[in-house]
């Protein structure tokens, strides 16, 4: 198994023309990141929250340039090996 992400909830048009999408990400043994497909056309904000009971070695980060809206179909994140968690994206559908 490799890095995977899944959408668990969509809130369309709750912030005017913007939508909120919530999902999860999981890593296989030794994996340390991958691409999240938010289902949004453009992403203005992405929040990453590691899950689990253990303390993480480093905060997860987005490996993209937010100077222009991101294509929501492939946002690359980098995180500690084997880390799973949740994400929240805000953008246009």
C-alpha positions in Angstrom: 0.0 0.0 0.0 1.2 3.5 -0.7 0.1 7.0 0.3 -3.7 7.5 0.1 -6.2 10.3 0.7 -10.0 10.2 0.9 -12.7 12.8 1.1 -15.0 12.2 4.1 -17.2 15.3 3.9 -18.0 18.2 1.6 -19.7 21.5 2.4 -20.5 23.4 -0.8 -21.0 27.2 -0.9 -20.8 27.7 2.9 -18.4 30.6 2.5 -20.0 32.4 -0.4 -18.5 30.9 -3.5 -16.0 28.8 -1.5 -16.5 25.3 -0.3 -14.9 23.3 2.6 -13.8 19.7 2.1 -12.6 17.4 4.9 -10.6 14.2 4.4 -8.0 11.8 5.7 -4.5 10.8 4.6 -2.7 7.5 5.3 0.9 6.3 4.7 2.1 2.8 4.3 5.2 1.6 6.2 8.1 4.0 5.4 6.0 6.4 3.3 6.4 10.1 4.1 3.8 12.0 2.0 2.1 12.1 -1.3 -0.7 13.9 -3.3 -4.0 14.8 -1.8 -7.0 15.2 -4.2 -9.3 17.6 -2.5 -12.0 17.5 -5.2 -11.8 21.3 -5.5 -10.8 23.2 -8.6 -8.6 25.7 -6.7 -7.4 25.5 -3.1 -6.8 28.7 -1.1 -6.1 27.0 2.3 -5.1 23.6 3.4 -4.9 22.5 7.1 -3.1 19.3 8.0 -3.7 17.5 11.4 -1.7 14.4 12.3 -3.7 11.7 14.0 -2.8 8.9 16.4 -1.6 8.7 20.0 2.1 9.2 19.5 4.0 12.5 19.4 5.1 13.3 15.8 8.7 14.1 15.0 7.9 17.0 12.7 4.8 18.9 11.6 3.4 17.9 8.2 3.8 20.5 5.4 2.4 21.4 2.0 5.1 21.2 -0.7 3.4 23.7 -3.0 3.5 27.4 -3.7 0.3 29.2 -2.5 1.2 32.4 -4.3 -1.5 31.5 -6.8 -4.5 29.2 -6.1 -3.5 25.6 -6.2 -5.0 22.9 -8.5 -7.0 20.9 -6.0 -6.5 17.6 -7.7 -2.9 17.0 -6.6 -1.5 18.9 -3.6 1.7 17.3 -2.4 2.3 17.0 1.3 5.4 15.9 3.2 5.2 14.3 6.6 6.9 12.0 9.1 7.2 8.4 7.9 4.1 6.3 8.7 2.0 9.3 9.8 -1.7 9.3 9.2 -4.0 12.2 9.7 -6.8 14.5 8.6 -6.9 17.5 6.2 -9.3 20.4 5.6 -9.3 22.4 2.4 -11.0 25.6 1.5 -11.4 26.7 -2.2 -13.6 26.8 -5.2 -15.5 23.8 -6.4 
